[in-house]
Each structure stands twice: as C-alpha cells, then as structure tokens.
Amino acid sequence: MALIMNQLFIFPFLMSLSLFFSLTTPFHHTSNATSSSEFTTSIFNVTSAIHQIRQVLPFHHQEEEETQFSSLSSSSSFKLKLYPIESLFTAHPQHKLDYRSLFLSGDVFTGITHGTNDYIVKIGVGRPPQFFYMIFDIETDVTWLQCQPCLHCYEQPDSIFDPSLSSSYTLISCETKRCNLLKNSSCSVDGYCKYKISYNDDSYTAGIFVNETISFESSGWVNRVSLGCGHSNKGAFVGSAGTFGLGRGPFSFLSRINVSSMSYCLVDRNWVYSSATLEFNSPSSSSYNNDNSFKAKLLKNPKMESLYYVGFTGVSVGSERITIPNSTFTIDPYGNGGMIVSTGTIITRLETQAYNAVRDAFVAKTQHLERAKALYPFDTCYSLTTKNTIELPMMGFEVNDGKMWLLPKESYLYAVDNNGTFCFAFGPSEGPFSILGSFQQYGTRVTFDLTNSIISLHTLYCS
C-alpha cells in the first residue's frame, strides 16, 4: 500500500483505480543520456495508449513447485518476481467480481483521488511455509500480515496465516529492547509485545509482534524476522495478505539481512500478465553503465529515516531548465524538502512552487493541443480524441554529473478515460516535500546502493 503513517506528515498521495484509469508504457524511446540543450520534443502515440487502456490482459499464474530451501545470509544475492497487484484479479478468477467491488467500496479509499498503485511479491511465512501475496512497500519498515484468529480482517485471495501450523512462530516479550523500540507498541496481559500501525487514510493493522521465518520460493529463507501478526486490520490493502516492509529503518527486512543493495523495476500495471524483479545484493550497477544509466545521491532524512530520497539537481521541460526552489531536491535540518522515491504513489508530486513552474512550462509548449476540462485532482487536461500521435516537450531530471534522466514520453500524460482525455501526470505536493511517483519510474531499474548512498537509474533494464 505504501501509505506513510500520520506522524511522518506525508499525505494524501495521488493514486488511481488501476483497472479503469491507466496508461500502458511500452518504453520505446531513444537514448536518455543527454544534456538539457540536446532535447526538445518527443512523439506520443495517442492511438496506442487508448488501445492499451481498453485491454485487461491475463495473468498466467504458475503452479507451485516443490522447492528445496536454503538459508540466506547478508552476502546472498537473490531476486523475487514483482507483479502489479491487478494480478490478483486473474490469478484468483473465483474472486474476480469481489475484488472489482473491493476496489470500488468506500471502505478501501482507492480511486483517482486516493488509491494505491501497488505491486506484490509472493512470500512464504512460517515453517513449513504458507505462501501469500504481499504488497511491496519501500516507505515503511514493518512487515505484517493478517493472522488467525482474525477479529476484524479484510478480504484477501489466500487463506489467512495460521500461526498454529508453524513451528517457527515465536512471540516477543514486551520487555525486550526490540519491542521498546517499536513505535506504538504495548504489552499484552500475558507479557507479549503488541503493535499497531495507523495510516493516513484511517487504514490500520494491529496484533502481536513476533519472530517468524520468511521464505522466497526458490531463493531461500531467513529465520527470526520480526513482523506483525495482525488480528485486526482495515483499509486499502486490496486483497493482499499484508505488506512487505523494505524501508530504511531498524525493523525493515533489509536490516534483518543487512543487504548492501536493493533494486526493482516496475512494469506497467496494465500488463498484468508480466512481472519484473525485486533484487537484493544484485551485481554491481556498473554492468548497466551505458547511455541509459544515471546515478544520483541517495539522501537520508534524519527526521524520516525509513524513506529513500533521490538527490536530483534540476528539472527541464523541452530545452528549458526550470527555475525552482532549492528545497525541491534538498532536505533542511528540520526534515523538510527533498524528493521521496515512492512505489505506492502514482504520479510525481512537486512542492507547489516547483510544480507551478514545471506545469506552466509544459502548458506553454503544448499550445497546439486542445485543452479539456480539469478532472480533480488534475488541473491540466487535454482532449486528444481526434489525434493519432502528438508532439510533446521532453521532460527530465538532472543528476550529479550534469546528465539528464529523460522520463519516458509515455509518463507525461495520464489517461483518465478510454475516450482520449489525458491529464498532465504531475501534481503539487500537499506537504513540504516532493515525491517521485511510480508512473514516471515504469521501465526503469531503480537500484539503491545502500553502502555508498547512491541511487542508479537504468532505463530499459526491467528484465
């Protein structure tokens, strides 16, 4: 779900009802290594975008295979498949109608104004493993899932985790340092650690904090992973079993295995038949070094230590380098400013002053396009019903060495219906920060070098 907790002041992210409002991104664009003076426009295929938004493609659910598991260490390199959450619609056809209804129900807070754009991984919990689809979440630390007995649970495609069937399920005493470090922890009547996580949209999970074994199909397993066993859960988790927390804090799965790097690549959520990978301790990003690879500083906010911040140095529209406040990409001593890397927020959000400058530059360079009525929360929309292709000003973020990471041209406009209405796929942030949304990341392998504090962007390296 990747919604940030209230105390982090990050809310509400723009998201969408994925099966109905989406834009497929083929990523057929040219080399991204260029200076801002070398690019101006690109061609956007309107007909292809409208055609692809009308499709719901099948997800080929693979049968589970018998796997011999092995223990993972901090030096292990392994990868997981990463799917758009829409895979659940077709992976579990018996629930298809229920999940469509779940997307639309008032209890879930999804849709064009709030909803999440989630990706899922398949994870085994317990010994022997019980497998579940979990939301890939880089903005929170704690991994949690729904557990029996379930006092209040939302619908999920798999059976709910049953601790009584696991030999590795271990309760954590509330006297332990680990429990005391956990925010909003409390003590049960029998002396065990309880947890509660509240999200900004009134979603929550609450239950017992435990140690369990986590496994990854053919990749192996990790013992004594601290996670939340949720007996009361509510919110926009859209049928998944829970969240797989991969933030930068002490309770993250990354901290448990002490990895040196993590990378992922997001496939377009309309391509529900396909998957990309989530990788840990992957080979050096130097293997990707070419005209489509870029590096920026991986920044850390001392006030929000779980989040990943990318140190861009500028933004351009067409041949124009936009003048924006320094706070757009830098973090002040109070924790304000900077750009958060998000996998749960769909479109990129910029601090209001920066957004206005970028939007105005884009509008000035698209005077040849017919405008459409704004559709909340978008403020700049176009009617492209009669167009086959259009010319758009190219957009990019500047990285450390002066190179420009050009965004995929398919990520400039967001389809809000299947009749040719597209809106500018950026928006103003509702707080003192900016957010790099998942829509602008499609088709780019994002690698966090946690040892050297570098974020690498490798365009066209999703496979």
N, C-alpha and C positions, 0 to 999 in steps of 0.2 A: 504494500500500500504506500509506503514511503511518505506518509504524512508525518510532519515533525511535531513533537509534543509542544503543548502550550507554553511551557516555560522557556522555550527557545525562540519565541516571538516569530516563528515562521508560519504564516497562514494567510488566507487560504490559497492553495495553489490552483492554477487553471488546469482543468483536466477535461476529458471528454468521454462520451458514450461510444466506446471504441467500435462496435459493430455498425454504428449508424453514421457517425461523423468521423471519417478517417480519410487519409490520403496516402496511397501507396507510393513508395520511393524507390524506383529502380536503380538509382545511383549511377546513371550513365552520364558522367560529366568528366571534364578534362582535368588534367593535372592541376593540383591545388597549390603548388609551390610557386609563388609569385609575389612580387611587391605590389603595393596598392595602386601603383601607377600603370600596371600592366593589364588590368582587367577592368571591364566596364559593364558588359551585359551578358546574359545567357538566354537560351531559348527554353521556355517552359511548355511542355506538351499538355495542353488542357484536355484534349480528347482522351489521351491515355489515362490521365488522372481520374476523369469522370468514369471511364470504363472500369477501372480497377476498384473504385469505391463501391461499385454495384455488385462486386463479387464477394462471396463468402466461400473461401476455399477449404477443402477438407484437411483435417489434421490426421496424419497417419500414426495412430497410436501403436507403439511397438509392444509386443508381448514381453513380459519379464523373463529374463534368462537366469538360470542358476549361476551364481557368481561366487567365486572364492575370494573372500575379503582379506585384506591385509591392513595392518596399522599404518597410519600416515604420520610422518614426522614433520618438523618445521622445515626440513630441506626437501620434502616431497613436492614434485611438480604434478599437478593433476587438473583435470578440467571436467566441467559439467555442461550438459545441454541447457540452454536458456530459451524458453518459449514465451511468446505473447500469451497473456492469460486467457485470450479468446480460445486457446486450445481446449479449454475445459468444456466449451460448448459442444465440440465434436468428439473429444476424447471420451465423453460420457453422454452419448446420444439419448440415453434414457432420462437424463435430467435437462435436456436442451431447452424445453419450454420453461422449466423452473428457473434456469439461470438467466434467460432473457428477462423474465419477470423480475428476478432479483436485481438486475441492472436498473430496472425502472422503478423499483419500490422506493418509497420515501425514506425507509429505514436505512438505505445504503448510501445516500448522499453522493451518488455518482451523477454523470451527465456533463453537459457542456460547461456548467458553472463550477463544478467541484471535482467530478470523478477522477479516479486514478487511471494511469496508463501503465498497468503493472506487467511484470514479467515473472515467470515462475521457474523454479527448479524442482527436480524430484529428489527428495531426501528421505533416507531411512532413519527412523528413530527407534532406539532400543535394541536389545539382543534377545531373540533374533529380531531383525529389523522389520518394522511396519513402515511402508512407504507412503509418502504424502507429497502433494504439490504445495510448495511453499513460495510465498512472494519474495522475490529478490529485492532486498532493501538496503541501500548503501547510506541511508540517512538516519538510521537508528542502530543501536548496539545489540539489544537483547533479542535473541531468537526465542520464539514462543509458538505454541500450537494448542489447539483445543484438546482437552483431555477428558476421559471418563473418570468419575461420574460428572456429567455435564449439567450444571444447574441452569445455565442460560447460554445456549450456543446458536450461532447462525448456521445456515445450511452449507455443507461442503460436499464435494463429489465422492470423497473416500470415507471409509468408516473412521470414526474418531479414535485417536490414540488411546489404547487401553494399557495403563501402567502395570496392571496385574499380569500381563503377558510378557513383561520384560524383566530379565534377570539383572540388568544393569541400572535400573531405576533406583536412584539414591536421593533421599531427602537431605536438605542442607539445614543445619542448625541455625537458628536466628542469632546465636552467639558468635558466629563466625565473622571474620573480617569481610568476607565476600558479601555476606548478607547486609552488613552495616554500610558498605559502600554503595549498595543498590538504592537508587532514589525511590522514595515512596514505599520502601519495604516495611513490613511489620511482622509481628510474631503470632503464630497460631497458638491455640490453647495448649497444644502438646509440644510447643517449643520449636517449631519449624518455621523456616523463612517463607513469608508470603510476599507477593509482588503485585503491583498494579501499574499499568501503563495507560495513560489517557492521551488521546489525540485531539487535535484542534476541532474536529467535526463531531465531537461527542462520541466517537468510537472509543472503545476501551477493551482491555483484556485484564483479567485478574485471576489469581490462583496461587499455586505453590511453586517456589523456585527450587529446582532440582538439578542434579547432575545426571546426564544420560549419554549414551553412545550415539554418535551421528555417523551415518554411512552414506556412501555415494555410488550405489550400484557397483560398477566395475572399478571405481577409483580407490576404494578402501574405506577405513573407518577411523574415527577419533574417539577416544574414551573421555569421560568426565567433562563433557561440555555442559556448562551451566546454561539452563534455559527455563523459560516459564511454561508451566503446565497449567493451561488456562481452563478453569472450571466455569467461569462466567465471562462471556465475550459478546461484543456487539459492534457492528459497524461495517464499513466499506471494504470488506476483505473479499468480496465477490466470489465466494465458494472455495477459496483456498483453505488449507488447514491452518495457516498462520503465517508468520514472517521469518525469514532467514536473515538475521541482523549482521550486516557487514560494514557497519560504521567504523570509526577510528578509535572508539572508546575502549575501556578495560573489559567490558562484557561481550565484546564482539567475538564472533567465531575467529576472525583474523588474529586477535590477541591470543586466543587459546592455542593456535598452531604456529604463531609467531612467523607469519609469512613475510617475505621480502617484497612481493609484488602481487597485484591483483589486476586482471584485465577482463573486459567484457565487450561484447558487440551487440547492439540492439537491432534486431530485424524489425521491419515494419509490422505493426500489429495486425494488419490485414492479411499478411502472409502466414496464416495460422497453421499451414502445413509444414512450415520450415522452422529451423532452430539455428541459433548461433551458440557460442560457448562462453562460459564463465570460467576463467582460468586463474589458478593460484601458482605462484613461483614459476611462471611461464618463462621461456627462454628470453634472453636479453632483447630489448626492443631494438637493438642495433640491427637485428635481422630484417627489420622493416625499413631501415633508413633508405629513403629514396625521395623522389619529388612529391610523394603523397604523405610524407611523415613530418610531424611537427612536435616540438617539445616546448612546454611552458613550466613555470614553477608550480609545484603543488604546495599551496599555502595552508596554514593551520590557524584557526581562530581560537585563542585561549579561552574565550567565553563559550564557545560551542565546539568542543573538542571532537565530537563524533562526526562532524561534517568535513567533506572534501571541498577545497576551494581551488579554482584554477586561476593562475596569475597571468591573464591576458594583459596586454599593454595598450590596446586600442581596438577600434571598430571602424569599418569602412563600408560605404554604400556606393556602388559604382566606383568611380575613380576618386571619390571624396572621402578623406579621413575625417570622421565626425568629431567635433569638439564636445567632450563630455566631462563630467566631474571626475576627479581623481578617485573618489570613493566608489566609483562603479566597479573597479577591479582591485582596490586596496582595502585592507582592514585596519581600522583605527584601534587605539588602545582600549576602547570601550566595547569592542566586538562588532561595531557597525561597519557596513560596507562589504566589499568583496563579492565574488561570484561563486555560488554554491553549485557543484555538479550534482544533478538530480537524475534519477531513473524513474521517478514517480510523477514528476511534474511534466506535462506535455510540452508546452511552448516555453521559449526563453522569456524570462521576465527581467527587465532592466529597471534600475531606480528611475523614478518618474522623469526627472530632468533629462537623463540619458535616453530614455525611451522616446520622449517627445522629439528629441533631436534626430534620432535614428528614423523614426516614423516619418517625420517631415521631409527628410532627405529622400526616403523611399517614395513618398507621395509625389514629390517634385519630379521624380524621374519616371513616374508611371502616369503622366497626364494623358497619355494616349489610350488608357484603359477606361472603360465605362464603370463608374462607381455604383455601388449598391448600398442599400440601407444598412447601417451598422447593426450587427447582431450581438447583443451582450454575451460575453464580456469583450468582444472585439469592437474596436472603434473605427476600423478602416477595412472596408469590404469592396469587392469588385464583382460585377456581373460579366461572366465570361462564356455565357451560354452559346453565343454565335462564333466563338473562337476555336480554332484547332490548335494553334500554337501562339504564344505571345513572347515578347521580349521583356526581360526583367533586368534591373540593375543587379549585378553580382554583389554579394554580401560576404564579409569575412571578419574574423577576429585576428588581431596581430599578436604574435607570440614573441618570445625573448629575442630571437636573432633578427627581428625585423621581417621575417616571412609572414605571409598571410594565410591562415587556415580558411580557405573558401568553404562556406557552407554549401551543402548540396542544393542545387537550384530548386529541387522539389520541396525544400523546407522553408521557402519564403512565404508561401501561401498555404492556407489550411482550408480544406473543403468542408463547408458547413451543411451542404446538402448534395444531392446527386444530380442537380439541375444546372450546375455551373456557377454557383455562388462560392467565392473564395474570399477569405479574410487574411489580412496581414498577420503572419504567425508569430508575432511577438506581442508583449504586453507590458504594462507598468507593474512593478512590484508593489506589494502592499506593506512593505517594511523597508528598513534601511539596509538592503542587500539586493543582489541580483541573483538570478538562477539560470544556469544553462540547462534548458529542457531536453527531454528525450527526443522530441521531434527533430531537433537540429543535430542530434547525435546519430540518427539512423545511418547504418552503413559505415560507421567509423569505429575502429577498435580503440577503446579508451584504456590505457594502461597506467596504473598508479604504481610508480616506483617508490615504495614506502621507505626504503633505505636512504635514497638520495633526494627525496622530496621533489620528484619530477613527474609530471603528467605528460604522457605521449599520446598523440592523436594520429592514428594510422588509417587514412581514408582508403576504402575498398579492401580492407583486410578482415572481413567478417567470418570467413570460413576457417 
